Amino acid sequence: MKILLTGANGFVGAWLAAALLDQGEELLATGSGDCRLPFTDHPLFHYLSMELKDPASIKTTCEGFCPELIIHSGAMSRPDECELNPELAYSVNVNGTRCLLEQAERVKSRFIFLSTDFVFDGLSGPFKEDDQQAPVNYYGQTKYEAEKSVMGYGHDWAIVRTILVYGNPIVPRSYLLSIVEGKLKKGESYSLVNDQFRTPTYVKDLVSGIIAIVNKNAKGIFHLSGEDRMTPYEMGMELAKLKGLDTTLLKAVTAEIFKEPALRPKSTSFMLDKAKNELDYQPHSFNSALREMNGY
């Protein structure tokens, strides 16, 4: 199958690229700027720079490849950046998705869209796929608007919502756990919020769920996350304990103290019944994923 992947230079995108190549798909990976993926010698791998904020770039890229499936994992995904740059966030996350859908319509390709728990307000839960959406920040609002466009697509589509993804990156980059580890190894203290709850998602679980959607031609909305309800502080503590680092350097703070431009939902977690029943989705526990990541 000919698959076009957006956001391929990103954390999840790189893992998706590896998984798709492993099962023999012809892949056009796209991302902002030069290719940072280690697959350039693979015979089924192609890469093109594509800017989601540029409709002409999207049109040129898609017309030259004619994909049978588009997996749209690219986004402006840092909530604070979206809050501070709303016009750019809308251009990338909403208009970029709509441009991709127009190109998908041209060749009647399948469309899989990666979304977020931030489309919910976090005041209830665990959330089911059809629960009412009510984003509390601009990042969530743009993903909500993009989801509505995907739901209006006239051919096969799927939306994957996920929560706080972690794991070993294929393309070097920092994220919550790597930052915590780096700080503690240097003997530096680090503050983490301890009154916001998530069910963090191991990247291997998320990618396996998306691959199941690809292979089963599954349709509709799917929630893919972990099952352990934790705060960022609790995540950091588990990592520190596992690696024998000084836990006293981690400082628990409230969201009120740890001010950020974008409001975060108080608590997000998912009902995973649909994914388990239709995709055979079985996520790792947080502890077992940490141990696997670190070779324990």
C-alpha distance (Angstrom), angle and dihedral (degrees) to the residues before:
residue distance angle dihedral
M1 . . .
K2 3.80 . .
I3 3.80 108.3 .
L4 3.79 129.2 -175.4
L5 3.80 113.6 -156.6
T6 3.80 123.9 -167.0
G7 3.78 123.6 -157.6
A8 3.79 90.9 28.7
N9 3.81 93.5 153.6
G10 3.80 90.0 57.4
F11 3.79 130.1 92.8
V12 3.82 98.0 -97.3
G13 3.80 93.8 30.4
A14 3.80 93.2 58.9
W15 3.80 91.2 51.2
L16 3.80 90.3 48.3
A17 3.81 91.3 50.2
A18 3.81 90.9 53.0
A19 3.81 92.8 48.5
L20 3.81 94.4 47.7
L21 3.80 92.7 49.2
D22 3.81 90.2 47.5
Q23 3.78 90.4 60.7
G24 3.78 93.9 46.9
E25 3.80 103.4 -102.9
E26 3.79 120.8 152.6
L27 3.78 102.8 -118.7
L28 3.77 132.8 -160.7
A29 3.79 103.0 -169.3
T30 3.79 116.1 -163.2
G31 3.77 133.0 -172.4
S32 3.75 144.3 143.5
G33 3.80 111.3 -70.6
D34 3.78 128.8 -16.0
C35 3.79 124.0 -6.9
R36 3.81 113.1 -90.2
L37 3.80 96.1 178.1
P38 3.83 123.3 111.9
F39 3.82 94.6 -134.9
T40 3.78 102.3 85.3
D41 3.83 93.2 118.3
H42 3.81 93.7 52.7
P43 3.82 110.3 111.5
L44 3.83 93.3 -137.6
F45 3.79 95.7 46.8
H46 3.80 124.7 99.3
Y47 3.78 128.6 168.3
L48 3.79 133.5 -161.1
S49 3.76 130.1 173.2
M50 3.81 108.9 -119.4
E51 3.79 127.9 176.1
L52 3.80 114.1 -146.8
K53 3.80 90.0 -156.3
D54 3.82 90.3 58.9
P55 3.83 115.8 73.7
A56 3.81 91.8 -168.1
S57 3.81 90.9 55.3
I58 3.81 90.9 51.0
K59 3.81 92.9 47.0
T60 3.80 94.6 48.9
T61 3.81 93.3 47.2
C62 3.80 96.0 47.9
E63 3.80 96.1 42.9
G64 3.78 90.9 54.7
F65 3.80 94.3 52.9
C66 3.84 108.1 30.8
P67 3.82 96.2 -153.1
E68 3.79 123.5 -151.2
L69 3.80 88.8 -152.6
I70 3.80 132.8 23.2
I71 3.81 117.7 -159.0
H72 3.78 107.2 -165.8
S73 3.80 108.6 -159.9
G74 3.79 96.5 140.7
A75 3.80 118.9 106.4
M76 3.75 147.3 135.1
S77 3.80 89.8 -98.2
R78 3.81 108.6 169.4
P79 3.82 105.2 100.4
D80 3.80 95.3 -151.1
E81 3.80 92.4 51.8
C82 3.81 89.8 50.1
E83 3.79 91.1 49.9
L84 3.80 91.9 51.1
N85 3.83 95.7 40.9
P86 3.82 105.3 35.6
E87 3.81 97.1 159.5
L88 3.79 92.6 53.9
A89 3.82 91.3 43.8
Y90 3.80 90.8 53.0
S91 3.79 91.7 46.4
V92 3.82 93.0 51.9
N93 3.79 102.9 34.1
V94 3.79 102.9 34.5
N95 3.78 108.6 21.4
G96 3.81 91.7 36.7
T97 3.80 90.2 55.1
R98 3.80 91.5 47.6
C99 3.80 91.7 51.0
L100 3.80 90.2 50.9
L101 3.80 90.4 50.0
E102 3.81 89.7 52.8
Q103 3.79 89.7 54.3
A104 3.80 91.4 45.2
E105 3.81 89.1 52.2
R106 3.79 90.2 54.1
V107 3.81 92.1 63.0
K108 3.85 97.3 23.1
S109 3.80 92.0 -120.9
R110 3.79 126.0 168.5
F111 3.80 115.5 -102.2
I112 3.81 129.4 -149.4
F113 3.80 118.0 -174.6
L114 3.80 125.4 -164.2
S115 3.80 111.9 -142.4
T116 3.79 138.4 166.4
D117 3.80 148.0 -115.8
F118 3.80 86.3 -116.7
V119 3.81 89.9 84.3
F120 3.83 84.2 78.9
D121 3.80 127.8 71.4
G122 3.82 95.0 -131.8
L123 3.80 93.8 -131.0
S124 3.81 95.2 117.6
G125 3.79 135.9 7.4
P126 2.88 170.2 71.9
F127 3.79 81.3 -148.6
K128 3.79 125.1 -136.0
E129 3.79 122.8 -148.5
D130 3.81 93.0 -102.7
D131 3.81 98.3 44.4
Q132 3.79 119.1 125.2
Q133 3.79 113.8 -85.1
A134 3.80 120.3 -136.3
P135 3.82 112.9 163.0
V136 3.81 117.2 -157.4
N137 3.82 97.7 -160.4
Y138 3.78 137.1 41.6
Y139 3.81 95.2 -106.7
G140 3.80 89.3 57.5
Q141 3.80 90.4 45.7
T142 3.80 92.5 54.7
K143 3.81 91.8 49.1
Y144 3.82 89.5 48.0
E145 3.81 90.5 52.2
A146 3.81 90.6 47.3
E147 3.81 91.2 49.1
K148 3.81 90.1 55.3
S149 3.79 89.7 54.1
V150 3.81 91.6 49.8
M151 3.82 90.7 49.8
G152 3.79 88.5 55.9
Y153 3.81 93.2 54.3
G154 3.80 112.3 121.0
H155 3.80 98.4 -138.4
D156 3.82 136.4 48.0
W157 3.80 113.7 -41.2
A158 3.78 140.3 166.0
I159 3.80 131.8 -170.7
V160 3.80 120.2 -153.5
R161 3.80 117.5 -161.9
T162 3.77 117.6 -166.9
I163 3.82 140.5 173.3
L164 3.82 132.0 -129.4
V165 3.81 101.3 -33.7
Y166 3.81 119.5 -145.9
G167 3.82 136.9 174.4
N168 3.78 141.9 104.2
P169 3.82 108.9 -46.1
I170 3.80 120.1 -128.1
V171 3.80 89.8 -155.5
P172 3.83 109.5 46.5
R173 3.79 111.3 -104.3
S174 3.77 139.1 135.8
Y175 3.80 125.3 -109.9
L176 3.80 136.3 160.1
L177 3.81 100.4 -67.1
S178 3.80 96.0 38.5
I179 3.81 89.8 50.8
V180 3.81 90.9 50.3
E181 3.80 92.0 48.9
G182 3.79 92.4 47.5
K183 3.80 93.2 50.2
L184 3.79 94.7 47.6
K185 3.80 93.6 46.8
K186 3.81 87.6 56.0
G187 3.80 90.9 49.3
E188 3.79 92.0 -114.2
S189 3.80 123.8 142.2
Y190 3.79 118.8 -121.5
S191 3.81 131.8 -166.2
L192 3.79 121.8 -138.6
V193 3.78 130.2 -177.7
N194 3.79 113.1 -106.1
D195 3.81 102.5 -178.0
Q196 3.81 101.1 60.9
F197 3.79 116.6 82.6
R198 3.81 129.3 -152.4
T199 3.80 137.9 162.3
P200 3.84 97.8 -129.6
T201 3.79 118.3 -143.5
Y202 3.80 125.9 -133.5
V203 3.80 106.6 -133.7
K204 3.83 92.3 -132.8
D205 3.81 89.9 56.8
L206 3.80 92.7 48.4
V207 3.80 92.8 48.9
S208 3.81 92.7 46.7
G209 3.81 88.5 53.3
I210 3.79 92.6 50.1
I211 3.81 91.2 47.6
A212 3.81 88.7 51.9
I213 3.81 88.9 53.8
V214 3.81 89.0 51.3
N215 3.80 94.8 48.1
K216 3.81 97.1 41.2
N217 3.81 93.5 41.6
A218 3.79 86.1 -128.9
K219 3.79 116.9 -176.0
G220 3.78 136.9 -155.9
I221 3.80 131.9 29.6
F222 3.81 122.5 -28.1
H223 3.79 130.2 -173.0
L224 3.81 112.4 -145.4
S225 3.80 118.4 179.3
G226 3.76 143.4 113.7
E227 3.80 122.9 -80.4
D228 3.84 102.4 -134.0
R229 3.81 110.5 99.6
M230 3.81 106.9 -142.9
T231 3.78 144.2 152.4
P232 3.82 121.4 -124.5
Y233 3.82 87.4 -108.6
E234 3.81 91.3 55.2
M235 3.80 90.0 48.9
G236 3.79 90.7 52.6
M237 3.80 92.0 47.4
E238 3.81 92.4 52.4
L239 3.80 90.9 51.1
A240 3.81 92.6 47.1
K241 3.82 92.4 49.9
L242 3.80 92.8 47.7
K243 3.82 92.8 50.8
G244 3.79 96.1 40.4
L245 3.80 94.3 -115.6
D246 3.80 125.8 151.5
T247 3.80 105.8 -84.2
T248 3.82 92.4 -170.8
L249 3.81 88.3 72.7
L250 3.81 90.1 67.4
K251 3.79 113.2 87.7
A252 3.80 122.0 -159.6
V253 3.81 113.1 -140.0
T254 3.79 135.9 172.2
A255 3.78 124.4 -113.6
E256 3.80 87.8 -115.7
I257 3.80 90.0 61.9
F258 3.81 95.6 37.7
K259 3.80 94.9 62.8
E260 3.82 117.2 -165.5
P261 3.81 129.6 175.3
A262 3.82 92.8 -118.1
L263 3.79 120.8 57.9
R264 3.81 113.2 -126.8
P265 3.82 124.9 -145.6
K266 3.80 112.1 -102.1
S267 3.80 95.3 -129.5
T268 3.79 132.8 -0.2
S269 3.77 127.1 178.7
F270 3.80 132.8 148.8
M271 3.77 138.9 -130.3
L272 3.81 102.9 -126.7
D273 3.81 99.7 -170.0
K274 3.80 95.2 110.0
A275 3.81 93.3 50.0
K276 3.79 92.0 46.0
N277 3.80 93.3 48.8
E278 3.81 99.7 41.0
L279 3.82 102.8 28.7
D280 3.83 102.2 27.4
Y281 3.80 85.9 -121.4
Q282 3.83 113.5 -179.4
P283 3.80 113.5 171.7
H284 3.79 124.9 -155.2
S285 3.77 119.5 -113.5
F286 3.80 111.8 -108.1
N287 3.80 92.1 -110.7
S288 3.81 94.7 48.6
A289 3.81 91.0 48.5
L290 3.81 91.2 50.2
R291 3.78 90.6 50.6
E292 3.82 91.9 49.2
M293 3.82 91.8 48.0
N294 3.78 91.3 52.6
G295 3.81 97.5 41.5
Y296 3.83 97.0 -110.7
